[in-house]
Amino acid sequence: MTAQAAPADGSLEGIIVARTAIAHVDGRAGRALIRGYLLQELAAKLSYEDVAYVVLTGDLPASERDRALFGSWIRAGARMNERDCAVARSLAEGRSEADALGAALVLAEDAVARAVVDPIERCARVMGRVPSVVAAVAGFEQPPIEWSYARRSLAALGATRVDAPSVRALEVLLNLESEHGLSASTFACRVAASSGANAGPSLSAACATLSGERHGGATARARAMLEAALAHGDVAAFVQAKHGAKERLPGFGHRVYKVADPRVPPLRDAVHAMGHAPLLDACDAVAEAAAPLFAPKGIHPNIDLYGSALLGTLGVDPERYVAAFALGIACGWLAHWAEVRASGRLVRPDNEYSGPAQRALP
Ligand SMILES: CC(C)(COP(=O)(O)OP(=O)(O)OC[C@H]1O[C@@H](n2cnc3c(N)ncnc32)[C@H](O)[C@@H]1OP(=O)(O)O)[C@@H](O)C(=O)NCCC(=O)NCCS
């Protein structure tokens, strides 16, 4: 690895800051590999539990026994006591659910999970609690622990469509969001882990970072943009006006991908499989109108554009879109937490100082 000059803007763009065996996102080829497997293949073919197993352990369960054991850890972690449910709910009073979730994810890990020596079991238990925390923040009943992770997530998000195709559509989105290298939130999780922080607070650090509009917060803004485009009536004119005004289109662009986001086609298929979805039509129309204006600059529709159409079609309130992203990426954050805990040093970069030289107090 050669030394690289960090950009002065603090973005760390192009700077290698860690070695990881979890994911490789190749922005030029438009390809994401998770433990060597293509992300879109994992997403389209597996359950969230199996994807999480790959992300956390490095491969698929070798036997039904392994799969069942992992499932039992997720279920064991899922049960959240009434006191913690009340704490999570109170955090949302006077705050957005996304902001509250950042703090509430500390509750995903309790003393029982912290005492578990095997890092995979500890992560599985904490992951199992994430839908419970999301439901508690929203003030919903706790989803039954024997349900699949995707079904519990759908309930925790307060979706109005809860049939089997809807559960599977959400599962594809969760799978696609499960792991994607050093996103800002994953990096935040690694920084927290490098100090020796426990899993729960490391998830809080990650989720706080996720909530911003350049990251997970983009999904709700993409939904608002789709609604505005539909209300305008002339989608092409709507997009041209945004371009003319040099406005950023939420749901477009990516720091790493300068070619098409490979997560979009499987996500589009998942929404399509749910039947007629006006928001999907709106996505396609916005993407088509934007292509000649933005694609030459390497700005393409990203997972958040089609994710907003999927969540909208499921009847999930945009207030909960950050939570939906957190439910998906939970296993990825935890895999990075475990990787750093096993081998990491404290993250402590240097900065270029631009303040005054030493001076005496008046
Ligand atoms: C994700 C994102 C922050 C990455 O951007 P980045 O790598 O930091 O890129 P920059 O902010 O340096 O922008 C580079 C250029 O592309 C333009 N650009 C980037 N994203 C754009 C978008 N969504 N719409 C319009 N123009 C965009 C910038 O205006 C800038 O143009 P300029 O060179 O003429 O000034 C950015 O694409 C964005 O804000 N997207 C919208 C939010 C979003 O969907 N986030 C979720 C990503 S999965």
The ligand as a MOL file (V3000), in Angstrom:
LIG
                    3D

  0  0  0     0  0            999 V3000
M  V30 BEGIN CTAB
M  V30 COUNTS 48 50 0 0 0
M  V30 BEGIN ATOM
M  V30 1 C -23.9210 10.6950 -2.6370 0
M  V30 2 C -23.1780 11.9920 -2.8680 0
M  V30 3 C -23.0570 12.7540 -1.5380 0
M  V30 4 C -21.7910 11.6590 -3.3850 0
M  V30 5 O -21.2720 12.7830 -3.8950 0
M  V30 6 P -19.7220 13.1680 -3.9400 0
M  V30 7 O -18.8940 12.0270 -4.3650 0
M  V30 8 O -19.3580 13.8120 -2.6420 0
M  V30 9 O -19.7690 14.1700 -5.1340 0
M  V30 10 P -19.6300 15.7360 -5.0400 0
M  V30 11 O -20.4820 16.2930 -3.9520 0
M  V30 12 O -18.1590 16.0120 -5.0020 0
M  V30 13 O -20.2460 16.1670 -6.4540 0
M  V30 14 C -19.5520 16.0490 -7.6870 0
M  V30 15 C -20.3680 16.7510 -8.7550 0
M  V30 16 O -21.5300 15.9710 -9.0380 0
M  V30 17 C -22.7000 16.7260 -8.7700 0
M  V30 18 N -23.6610 15.8420 -8.1310 0
M  V30 19 C -23.4100 14.8470 -7.2360 0
M  V30 20 N -24.5590 14.2420 -6.8880 0
M  V30 21 C -25.5420 14.8750 -7.5660 0
M  V30 22 C -26.9320 14.7060 -7.6070 0
M  V30 23 N -27.5450 13.7820 -6.8400 0
M  V30 24 N -27.6640 15.5150 -8.4150 0
M  V30 25 C -27.0580 16.4540 -9.1590 0
M  V30 26 N -25.7300 16.6620 -9.1630 0
M  V30 27 C -24.9790 15.8900 -8.3610 0
M  V30 28 C -22.2620 17.8350 -7.8110 0
M  V30 29 O -23.1190 18.9460 -7.8770 0
M  V30 30 C -20.8900 18.1260 -8.3180 0
M  V30 31 O -20.9990 18.9140 -9.4920 0
M  V30 32 P -19.8960 20.0200 -9.8570 0
M  V30 33 O -18.6130 19.2740 -10.0710 0
M  V30 34 O -20.4350 20.6630 -11.0950 0
M  V30 35 O -19.8340 20.9480 -8.6810 0
M  V30 36 C -23.9470 12.8760 -3.8910 0
M  V30 37 O -24.0460 12.1900 -5.1260 0
M  V30 38 C -25.3250 13.2890 -3.4080 0
M  V30 39 O -25.4430 14.2610 -2.6420 0
M  V30 40 N -26.3960 12.5580 -3.8540 0
M  V30 41 C -27.7290 12.8420 -3.4180 0
M  V30 42 C -27.9770 12.1760 -2.0870 0
M  V30 43 C -28.0490 10.6510 -2.2200 0
M  V30 44 O -28.7860 10.1260 -3.0460 0
M  V30 45 N -27.3160 9.9770 -1.3320 0
M  V30 46 C -27.3490 8.5230 -1.2510 0
M  V30 47 C -26.1750 7.8840 -1.9260 0
M  V30 48 S -26.3200 6.1160 -1.9290 0
M  V30 END ATOM
M  V30 BEGIN BOND
M  V30 1 1 1 2
M  V30 2 1 2 3
M  V30 3 1 2 4
M  V30 4 1 2 36
M  V30 5 1 4 5
M  V30 6 1 5 6
M  V30 7 2 6 7
M  V30 8 1 6 8
M  V30 9 1 6 9
M  V30 10 1 9 10
M  V30 11 2 10 11
M  V30 12 1 10 12
M  V30 13 1 10 13
M  V30 14 1 13 14
M  V30 15 1 14 15
M  V30 16 1 15 16
M  V30 17 1 15 30
M  V30 18 1 16 17
M  V30 19 1 17 18
M  V30 20 1 17 28
M  V30 21 1 18 19
M  V30 22 1 18 27
M  V30 23 2 19 20
M  V30 24 1 20 21
M  V30 25 1 21 22
M  V30 26 2 21 27
M  V30 27 1 22 23
M  V30 28 2 22 24
M  V30 29 1 24 25
M  V30 30 2 25 26
M  V30 31 1 26 27
M  V30 32 1 28 29
M  V30 33 1 28 30
M  V30 34 1 30 31
M  V30 35 1 31 32
M  V30 36 2 32 33
M  V30 37 1 32 34
M  V30 38 1 32 35
M  V30 39 1 36 37
M  V30 40 1 36 38
M  V30 41 2 38 39
M  V30 42 1 38 40
M  V30 43 1 40 41
M  V30 44 1 41 42
M  V30 45 1 42 43
M  V30 46 2 43 44
M  V30 47 1 43 45
M  V30 48 1 45 46
M  V30 49 1 46 47
M  V30 50 1 47 48
M  V30 END BOND
M  V30 END CTAB
M  END
